[in-house]
Amino acid sequence: MTSPADTRPEDLLRAAAIGRQAGLRYIYAGNLPGRVEGMEDTRCHRCGELLIQRFGYSIEKYKLSAEGGCPRCSALLPGRWSKKFDGQIAAAPFLPRARAQLVRILSQQ
């Protein structure tokens, strides 16, 4: 795919600002790892505590309580949460512009 051009970080940040102005609490701009000013992370809507820190599709820090809330102010986050973080769900998440690993299946005849 060569057209249209890749999404620019400033376009993602502008879209996130529009969402915030509309009242959305959890907005992510995570398809440009490290280039969207913390918009890959989840912060508490009440106190601003960093709850889930991401880089691209990888989770680097996870600080939700066992009930799915903020450890600082106890505000609950909508979603389904595990009692503890068990690591990434996907062993090898899709990374844009990464070289695909092709698999060759040989027939057994």
C-alpha positions in Angstrom: 0.0 0.0 0.0 1.7 3.2 -1.1 -1.3 5.6 -1.0 -2.5 7.6 0.9 0.5 8.8 2.9 1.2 7.6 6.4 -0.7 9.3 9.2 1.4 12.1 10.8 1.9 12.4 14.6 0.4 15.9 14.5 -2.8 14.6 12.9 -3.2 11.9 15.6 -2.6 14.5 18.3 -5.2 16.8 16.8 -7.7 14.0 16.6 -7.0 13.1 20.3 -7.5 16.8 21.3 -10.9 16.8 19.4 -11.9 13.6 21.3 -10.9 15.2 24.7 -12.9 18.3 23.9 -15.9 16.1 23.2 -15.6 14.5 26.6 -13.8 11.2 25.9 -11.7 10.1 28.8 -9.5 7.4 27.2 -8.0 8.3 23.9 -5.1 6.4 22.3 -2.9 7.4 19.4 -0.7 4.4 19.5 0.1 3.5 15.9 3.3 5.7 15.9 5.3 4.3 18.9 7.1 7.0 20.8 6.0 9.8 18.6 2.6 10.8 20.1 3.5 12.6 23.4 2.3 9.9 25.8 -1.0 9.2 23.9 -0.2 5.5 24.0 -0.7 5.4 27.8 -3.7 5.1 30.0 -4.0 7.6 32.8 -6.6 7.9 35.6 -9.4 10.2 34.5 -9.7 11.5 38.1 -6.2 12.1 39.3 -4.0 11.7 36.2 -1.9 8.8 37.6 -0.2 6.7 34.9 -1.9 3.3 35.0 -0.8 1.5 31.9 2.4 2.6 30.0 2.8 1.4 26.5 5.3 1.6 23.7 3.4 0.7 20.5 1.6 -2.5 21.2 3.8 -3.5 24.2 2.8 -2.9 27.8 5.8 -1.6 29.8 4.1 -0.8 33.1 0.8 -1.9 34.6 -0.4 -0.3 37.9 -4.2 -1.1 38.0 -5.5 -2.5 41.3 -7.0 -6.0 41.4 -10.5 -4.3 41.1 -9.5 -2.5 37.9 -9.0 0.9 39.6 -6.4 3.6 40.2 -4.1 2.7 43.1 -3.9 6.4 44.1 -7.5 7.5 44.1 -9.5 4.3 43.6 -11.3 5.6 40.5 -12.5 2.6 38.5 -11.7 2.2 34.8 -14.3 0.7 32.5 -13.2 -2.6 31.1 -12.4 -6.2 32.0 -9.3 -6.5 34.1 -7.3 -9.4 35.5 -6.4 -9.6 39.2 -2.8 -9.3 38.1 -1.0 -8.5 34.8 0.0 -11.7 33.1 2.0 -10.2 30.3 1.2 -9.5 26.7 -1.8 -11.2 25.2 -0.1 -11.5 21.8 3.3 -13.1 21.6 4.2 -11.1 18.4 2.0 -8.1 17.9 1.7 -6.5 14.4 4.2 -3.7 14.0 3.7 -1.3 11.1 6.5 -1.3 8.5 8.1 -4.4 10.1 9.2 -7.1 7.8 6.6 -9.9 7.7 7.8 -13.4 8.7 6.5 -15.6 5.9 5.9 -19.2 6.6 6.3 -21.9 4.0 4.2 -24.9 4.3 5.5 -28.1 2.7 3.1 -30.7 1.6 3.7 -34.2 2.9 3.1 -36.6 0.0 
